[in-house]
Amino acid sequence: MVLDDLGSSLRGTLDDLRGKSRISEEDVQSVVKEIQRSLLSADVDVSLVMDLSDSIETRALEEEPPAGTPARDFILRIVYEELVALIGESTELPLEEQTILLAGLQGSGKTTSAAKMAWWFSTKGLKPAVIQTDTFRPGAYDQAQQMTDRAEVDFYGDPDAEDPVEIARQGLEETSEADVHIVDTAGRHALEDDLIAEIEEIEGVVEPDTSLLVLDAAIGQGAKDQAREFDDSIGIDGVVITKLDGTAKGGGALAAVDQTDSSIAFLGTGEEVDDIERFEPEGFISRLLGMGDLGQLAERVERAMEQTDIEEDDWDPEEMLQGNFTLNDMQKQLEAMNNMGPLSQVLDMIPGMGGGIKDQLPDDAMDVTEERMHTFQVIMDSMTDAEKEYPRAIGASQIERIARGSGTSEESVRELLQQYKMMEQTIKQFQGMGSEKEMQRMMQQMQQQGGGGGGMGGMGGGPFG
């Protein structure tokens, strides 16, 4: 995730404050120095870094912490609020008819982002269309068509046309029934006069409601100059940050937001059409500091359940909670988890999981876990209905047959059965816990386990409620 090193180092620094009821000037300076080091290494502009660190230091030394608030929680809240203020609000994108123009250099991810954004709008009940006007880059038309096919949204382009302005005009007419028009423009290897002139002409034709600058998270300090020139040309209302699934530093994108006095609209987190998030500053910073993002998690869970295509007759959670937990139930759960995206991203959204716990895991731990989940799916696909319904009846000869049929080892089959037993025992612990009082007690325990101060992990308004 963008600025992930900042989150990891900050969590370590803040952990040094555990157990302290008062914070000293030396403690504050230690936190501020860590923030400066991490932000500068993430390519954040020096002036932004100094403004942020000065604000944190001033507040930490001058404000009086609420009675009974531990020093760590007091500093954590200040850091959270100042980081949210640095990033700013999310770009306003109403769920209504509109035209969005995408700008950016070649390789920034505009074409992919156009399809992803169209997919996102389609999940909100709108009918989007992507218009591809890039006649400069070979393969731009084919890539756009393939991506929009995968997103199952309308698309217009003309691989034989040479005038991008005419393509834009014709595209609006051909897709007139769409609610949201997303116009993808050509990029170059660098800012050139013909690129600026071309995008200005397209803007005059499509008259966009919103112009978004698409930036690769790895761009670094060069984003500042890009943002300024595009902003002077067409006006930038927001930024789309792409390729956050890699090792990108991401600080340059923050400089672009500051330079254009705009905000962040979307985050691209992977290569698939659904690997996109609507940017929400509170949840983003909350994840960065290891406090989770239950709002984004809830959205992913809902999406995963829809993609899993669970039929009511096939899976009854209420019956499962009464003690009838089978491998069919477990298979549906694993399928839904796969549809939620990479486990590392999901863990970031769970309070207390994305921070300290992830920091302690080996670098390849998430890959191994995802590989195990895939292996379990393959094994269960090789089982009979009776075996999945009554897994405790599976004996040695059946384990041998299942391993042979799935192309896995007998050890893997036994590991799956052991995992099933553990999940079954967990389910049994929930039996009899249906009362409102008991559920409130459980939720309080989960919040306390999430770490930090009161209210962390709450829905909406950030982790501090």
PEFEN-V677800 format. One line per field, one symbol per residue. ss: DSSP state (h for helix, s for strand, l for the rest). Layout:
ss->???
This chain:
ss->lllhhhhhhhhhhhhlllllllllhhhhhhhhhhhhhhhhhllllhhhhhhhhhhhhhhhhhllllllllhhhhhhhhhhhhhhhhhllslllllllssssssllllllhhhhhhhhhhhhhhllllssssslllllllhhhhhhhhhhhhllssslllllllhhhhhhhhhhhlllllsssssllllllllhhhhhhhhhhhhhhlllssssssslllllhhhhhhhhhhhhhlllsssssllllllllhhhhhhhhhllllssssslllllllsssllhhhhhhhhlllllhhhhhhhhhhhhhhhllllllllhhhhhlllllhhhhhhhhhhhhhlllhhhhhhllllhhhhhhhhllllhhhhhhhhhhhhhhhhhlllhhhhhlhhhllhhhhhhhhhhhlllhhhhhhhhhhhhhhhhhhhhhlllllhhhhhhhhhhhhhhllllllllllllllll
